[in-house]
Amino acid sequence: MKSAAISLSIIGSILLINRYYLLQTNAAQTQDITVKFAAKVGNQPFRCGSNYQLGKPLTKVTPLDFRFYISDISLVDSNNKTISLVLTQDGKWQYQNVALIDFEDKTAACANGTVETRDVVIGQVPQGKYKAIQFTLGVPENLNHEDSTLAPSPLNLTSLWWNWQFGYKFARIDFAHLEKTQSTATHLYKNGEKEAGNAFFIHLGSTACQAQTSSQKPTTTCRYPNTAKINLENFDPSKNTIVLDIAKLLENTNLNRNQANTAPGCMSEANDKDCSGIMAGFGIPFGGQTTVKQSFFSVK
C-alpha cells in the first residue's frame, strides 16, 4: 500500500511538471498584442469640450459623443498569412470577438457618455512579425440583436442600442451646433432639404431588419448590414497607431442641412442622402454604389 501511494505521488508530480512545461511552451509560442487607437479632427486631437470647424461648408460644432464597436480583428504576418487576434476577455471592454473603443469622457457636452475611456484593444497572437491589420467596424450578426439590458459588457450600453431596430449602434459620433438658433430649424429649401437643428447625429447600424415587432430579433438578415471591413497596410502593432479622423469622415457633408422627413444627421437609413459622404468615409457602399474606399481610418 505504501509503495502504491508513493507511486501515485510520483505520477502526480510528473503530471504537474508536464502541465507546467506545457503552459510555459504555449506562453512562449504566443505574444500579447496591444492595438492602439487615436482620435483626431484634422490636425487637432479629439476632446469633449473642444470646438471644431467641420463639414462642407465648415460648421462650428462641439462633440456630444464618440464611441464605436469593432470585431473580427486579424493581423497579417510576414508570410501574408492572416491570424486572428484572440481578445483578452476582460469583462468590460472586450467580449468574445467584439471590442468597444470610447473617446468621450462624460465632460462638457458629452454628458450622455461614461467617465472612463478606452483607446486600445488587447489580445494574443502567435509569436512573429506582423505588417497589416484587418477588422470589421460593427457588431457580428450573431450578437447584433441581443437584448442590451441583459447582454454582457461592453454590449450592455443602452446608449449604443436602437430600440426601434432592436440592434446596436456600431458607431455613435454626435455633435452640437454652436451657431444655431431654434428659429432656423424649420426653414425649408426647394430641394427638399431643411435647415439642420441644433445637433448632427451619426448613428451607424444595420437597417431594414424585418421583425414582427420592434422588440424582437429580425426573422431574416438585415437588408443593409452597414458593417465595414477595414484593411490597413504597413501596420506594426509594436510601433503604429490607428488614427480616426472625423474631419475626413465629414469632409463632404453639409452639417447645416438635413433631408426633409428624415432623422437629424445620419441614422444609416438607405433613403437619407445626408449619409452619402459619411458612409463613403466609413467604407460602406451606399445609394447604389458598389465599392467605396474608406478615409476614416489610417496608420500613423
ZIFEN-V717465 format. One line per field, one symbol per residue. psi: psi as a letter, one per 30 degrees, with the letter a starting at -180 (. if undefined). Layout:
psi->???
This chain:
psi->eeeeeeeeeeeeeeeeeeeeeeeeeeefflkkkjkkkkkljbgklkkkflkljlajlkkklkkfljllkllhkllkafggkkkkjjkkjfgefkkcgkkkkjflgglbfhffbleklkglkkakllkakkflkklkjlklefffgljfffllkgggjffhkjeffhlljekjjklkkfgkkffffgkklfggllklagljkjjklklhjklelfglkkflkkejehlkjkkjlhjjffelkkkkjeeeegfgkjfflkkkgllkbjggkfgjfffeeeeeefgjkkhfleklkkfeklk.
